[in-house]
Amino acid sequence: MDILNVLSGWLFLLFGLAISIGLHELGHLLPAKKFGVKVTKYMIGFGPTLFSRKRGDTEYGIKAIPLGGYIQMVGMLPPAQPGGKINAWTNFTTRIRQEDEIDPADDARAFYRLKPWQKLIIMFGGPFANLLIALVLTLTLFCGFGAYERTNTVRDVVACVPTEANPNCDQVGDPSPSSIAGLKAGDTIVSFDGKQVTRWSEVESIINKKVGQAIPLVIERAGETLNLSITPAELVIQGSSRGYLGLYLETARFQQTPVQAMANLGIMLAGTAEMIVQLPIQAVEAVTQIAPGSPRDSQGAISIIGLGQFSGDLASSSEISLEDKVLSQLSLLLSLNVALFVFNMVPLVPLDGGHIAGAIYESLKRGIWRARGKTLTKPVDTAQMMPVAYFVASLLILLTIILMLRDILNPMQF
């Protein structure tokens, strides 16, 4: 049964990934066709083709490895201009152009002939689709079902104030404020410092502001209302300090407003962008963590193998309800689409962000020429970026291999 559950987790992840990639490529395809570009292929996945069918100019298909996708547009690269120096760089771009040669009859429908704003819309369409998926999932999960937060019901009381030398209260330490106040498991905190409480986030800021000061609280215990007083202690861990009570609280889902949900999405986008900026450092760290048993950073980047392991463990867990499993899988899909959006917006070819940067550059260049009373008739030669594209693609493939090896040989313990 566990094997079936693990398999269902993997299938959910791969199916969700395939749908996300398919919609990403659809985000490129629809505006490309709208602007008259000839699109010859729309493919989900890489490797051998499992299924394909041609409709009009376009062959639609599914490939064996659902880890990416692409559309093939006619004339992505402009033809070479006469003259210019001949060197290793131009020789390389010449070979790339030869692979991209098009039938003269299709030249009018070539991508390079589009206006810069049209190119930008086509290339941004893919990441925008992932952002839209993330937006829908965010509103569905946070506003529709809610997010888990700590409630006002005590699950357990910590005996002492932890220190770096005694983090688990294994030794006798200073008693925690909650134990001094007489709080017990099952107590419900009705009010804190005169403020009605339903979720713990409503009072956290009060605790940090009133370290060392007595705070009145009202609790309900076995149907009886009690008035107590609690004095937050200062908890110092790794040089940072905060107010501390010594409570474990029950959790429950609380529905969020659209504004709160959007704030959470913004935090996810910023956090993912920060992680991507640190990818070179994480790649080096990943090499040192390949050996089985090596310590892993739980906040670090993981490959599709790691995501599959997490999805499988989630599906096979007997401690999580079916509803929570489905919502957690959708949360994983949300994170995946956030990552696809942010990663594809990196301004380096062959990523969409590199082509978007090229379209913006061309637009600025045309604007400068217009300001000088001239007309720029030639498109920006994006073929000059192709050696960079191949170099970046090679680095991404190497990074993927490293992360996958680490997740296979030294899997994360979720």
Secondary structure, 3 states (H helix, E strand, C coil): CHHHHHHHHHHHHHHHHHHHHHHHHHHHHHHHHHCCCCEEEEEEEEEEEEEEEEECCEEEEEEEEEEEEEEEECCCCCCCCCCCCCCHHHHHHHHHHHHCCCCHHHHHHCHHHCCHHHHHHHHHHHHHHHHHHHHHHHHHHHHHHCEEEEEEEEEEECCECCCCCCCCCCCCCCECHHHHHCCCCCCEEEEECCEECCEHHHCHHHHHHCCCCCEEEEEEECCEEEEEEECCEEEEECCEEEEECCEEEEEEEECCCHHHHHHHHHHHHHHHHHHHHCHHHHHHHHHHCCCCCCCCCCCCCCCHHHHHHHHHHHHHCCCCCHHHHHHHHHHHHHHHHHHHHHHHCCCCCCCHHHHHHHHHHHHHHHHHHHHCCCCCCCCCCHHHHHHHHHHHHHHHHHHHHHHHHHHHHCCCCC
